[in-house]
Amino acid sequence: MAQRTEKEETEFKVPETITLCVNNCGLTGNPATNNMCQKCFNATTAAAAATASMAMKFSGEKSPRSTTSPSPEKFRFVSESRRITTAADRPKPDESVKREVNRCSGCRKRVGLTGFRCRCGDLFCAEHRYSDRHDCSFDYKAAGREAITRENPVVKAAKIVRV
């Protein structure tokens, strides 16, 4: 292997594929922007958009951003399709369907909206909400182990082949 000299390492090398801006502003051009720098490209696209909008105004066409007045058909009332129902027309509630009352699974006390759902799936009052205060069937150890293995996957490095 040839050793590099100090001059070669510190020397600034310009790649040969750099193209300058077409507008001769001195910056590098990009093939995606028609070999113009970003500043020149933005200026030309803004100018082109302005001339296009001016041409539309003078030709009498509406621009795509202009809004049209809403059609009166959209705001027509649909009173014909609505019908007032009487008590005889309404379906009767099933007597077999019972309304669920929220009660604590431990003491059967009514909890209403303040009930606590445990991971075992039961509903409890404030006194029995902790897993040590009721006979919880949920396995917290196994759930913790699963969470650790899910969040920390095993990472194995590739074997190094020594020559």
Buried (B, 14 or more C-beta within 10 A) or exposed (E): EEEEEEEEEEEEEEEEEEEBBBBEEEBEBBEEBEBBBEEBBEEBEEEEEEEEEEEBEEEEEEEEEEEEEEEEEEEEEEEEEEEEEEEEEEEEEEEEEEEEEEBBBBEEBEBEEEBBEBEBEBBBBEEBBEBEEBEBEEEEEEEEEEEEEEEEEEEEEEEEEEE
